[in-house]
Amino acid sequence: MEKNQNYDVVIIGGSYAGLSAALALGRAIRNVLVIDNGNPCNRQTPHSHNFLTQDGNTPASITALGKAEIMRYPTIEFLTDLVTAVKGENNNFDVITNSGKAIKARKLLFSTGVKDLMPDIPGFADCWGISVIHCPYCHGYEFKDQATGILANGDTAYEMALMINNWTKKLTVFTNGKAELTEAQQQQLTSLKIDVIEKNLEEIEHQAGSMNRIMFTDGSNQILNALYARPPFEQHCLVPKEIGCEINKMGYIQIDDLQKTTVAGVFAAGDNTSKFRAVSAAVAAGGKAGAFINHELIAHG
């Protein structure tokens, strides 16, 4: 990052949404800096799926290919660092990094993702993204017809069970405590031969992230190949909130149809804005953000 300290756009977060936005902006001949600390949420996921032309490739290889593509454009630069603060206002932002750099930008894009908050169950975090999974469209095919669990309760458990029953009939709901299903929901799951287990989980037994069984606090266990779970999350980067970007009731950065946040000149794209956590969705949102950022730069000279 020696060529320039003043940029049309600084993109904070260099995974799929950020790289896609950079590509759109580089092709629009904008001076762009992508800042990324190299710590994506899917770093231990062995394969990425449901993204055309890249189905089955590793997340890291897709990212590396994307970075190589954007670096062919001479107006794009990449910085390995962590953004700690943003000051200023639209068309005159100062981006401060952990290494002490102060970078000028007219527009900002936050593509910083979210941080999953793992439950205090030994083995859960080790299996996350490998055999503890969140999305059947991303990972369900690899576990089709296998012994599968859902770690959830209430309406979430019910809705997930109906959906995942499409991928496997060897399905069990683990409520990790007293079930909060309605009588009608319980009857529907029973009709589908989906068991509901109310025992408390003690541990997930696994080998290098591939689970073998789940252990219960009463000493019993159940053989399992995969477990769907939707742990809570928080914004990976707190800077958007600190500069006034609205965070909606679901915990995502509020954006409009143009990927604009509630702060002028600040855009957001990717997992930090949407519960649809897929590579394809992030790439689409990033490309859209890049185009609308460029339109805003044109509109303001």
Secondary structure as the mmCIF struct_conf table of DSSP 4:
data_model
#
loop_
_struct_conf.conf_type_id
_struct_conf.id
_struct_conf.beg_label_comp_id
_struct_conf.beg_label_asym_id
_struct_conf.beg_label_seq_id
_struct_conf.end_label_comp_id
_struct_conf.end_label_asym_id
_struct_conf.end_label_seq_id
BEND BEND1 LYS A 3 LYS A 3
BEND BEND2 GLN A 5 GLN A 5
STRN STRN1 ASN A 6 ILE A 12
BEND BEND3 SER A 15 SER A 15
HELX_RH_AL_P HELX_RH_AL_P1 TYR A 16 ARG A 27
TURN_TY1_P TURN_TY1_P1 ALA A 28 ILE A 29
STRN STRN2 VAL A 32 ASP A 36
BEND BEND4 GLY A 38 GLY A 38
TURN_TY1_P TURN_TY1_P2 CYS A 41 GLN A 44
BEND BEND5 PRO A 46 PRO A 46
BEND BEND6 ASN A 50 PHE A 51
TURN_TY1_P TURN_TY1_P3 LEU A 52 THR A 53
TURN_TY1_P TURN_TY1_P4 ASP A 55 GLY A 56
HELX_RH_AL_P HELX_RH_AL_P2 PRO A 59 ILE A 70
TURN_TY1_P TURN_TY1_P5 MET A 71 ARG A 72
BEND BEND7 TYR A 73 TYR A 73
TURN_TY1_P TURN_TY1_P6 PRO A 74 THR A 75
STRN STRN3 ILE A 76 THR A 80
STRN STRN4 VAL A 83 GLU A 89
TURN_TY1_P TURN_TY1_P7 ASN A 90 ASN A 91
STRN STRN5 ASN A 92 THR A 97
TURN_TY1_P TURN_TY1_P8 ASN A 98 SER A 99
BEND BEND8 GLY A 100 GLY A 100
STRN STRN6 ALA A 102 PHE A 110
STRN STRN7 VAL A 114 ASP A 116
BEND BEND9 ASP A 120 ASP A 120
TURN_TY1_P TURN_TY1_P9 PRO A 122 GLY A 123
HELX_RH_AL_P HELX_RH_AL_P3 PHE A 124 CYS A 127
STRN STRN8 TRP A 128 TRP A 128
TURN_TY1_P TURN_TY1_P10 GLY A 129 SER A 131
STRN STRN9 VAL A 132 ILE A 133
BEND BEND10 HIS A 134 HIS A 134
HELX_RH_AL_P HELX_RH_AL_P4 PRO A 136 HIS A 139
HELX_RH_3T_P HELX_RH_3T_P1 GLY A 140 PHE A 143
TURN_TY1_P TURN_TY1_P11 LYS A 144 ASP A 145
BEND BEND11 GLN A 146 GLN A 146
STRN STRN10 THR A 148 LEU A 151
HELX_RH_AL_P HELX_RH_AL_P5 GLY A 154 ILE A 164
TURN_TY1_P TURN_TY1_P12 ASN A 165 TRP A 167
BEND BEND12 LYS A 169 LYS A 170
STRN STRN11 LEU A 171 PHE A 174
BEND BEND13 ASN A 176 LYS A 178
HELX_RH_AL_P HELX_RH_AL_P6 GLU A 183 SER A 191
TURN_TY1_P TURN_TY1_P13 LEU A 192 LYS A 193
STRN STRN12 ASP A 195 ILE A 197
HELX_LH_PP_P HELX_LH_PP_P1 LYS A 199 ASN A 200
STRN STRN13 LEU A 201 GLN A 207
TURN_TY1_P TURN_TY1_P14 ALA A 208 GLY A 209
STRN STRN14 SER A 210 PHE A 216
TURN_TY1_P TURN_TY1_P15 THR A 217 ASP A 218
BEND BEND14 GLY A 219 GLY A 219
STRN STRN15 ASN A 221 ILE A 223
BEND BEND15 ASN A 225 ASN A 225
STRN STRN16 ALA A 226 ALA A 229
STRN STRN17 PHE A 233 GLN A 235
BEND BEND16 HIS A 236 HIS A 236
HELX_RH_AL_P HELX_RH_AL_P7 VAL A 239 GLU A 242
TURN_TY1_P TURN_TY1_P16 ILE A 243 GLY A 244
STRN STRN18 ILE A 247 ILE A 247
TURN_TY1_P TURN_TY1_P17 LYS A 249 MET A 250
BEND BEND17 GLY A 251 TYR A 252
STRN STRN19 ILE A 253 ILE A 253
HELX_LH_PP_P HELX_LH_PP_P2 GLN A 254 GLN A 254
TURN_TY1_P TURN_TY1_P18 ASP A 257 LEU A 258
BEND BEND18 GLN A 259 GLN A 259
STRN STRN20 LYS A 260 LYS A 260
BEND BEND19 THR A 262 VAL A 263
TURN_TY1_P TURN_TY1_P19 ALA A 264 GLY A 265
STRN STRN21 VAL A 266 ALA A 268
BEND BEND20 GLY A 270 GLY A 270
TURN_TY1_P TURN_TY1_P20 ASP A 271 THR A 273
BEND BEND21 LYS A 275 LYS A 275
HELX_RH_AL_P HELX_RH_AL_P8 VAL A 279 ALA A 299
TURN_TY1_P TURN_TY1_P21 HIS A 300 HIS A 300
#
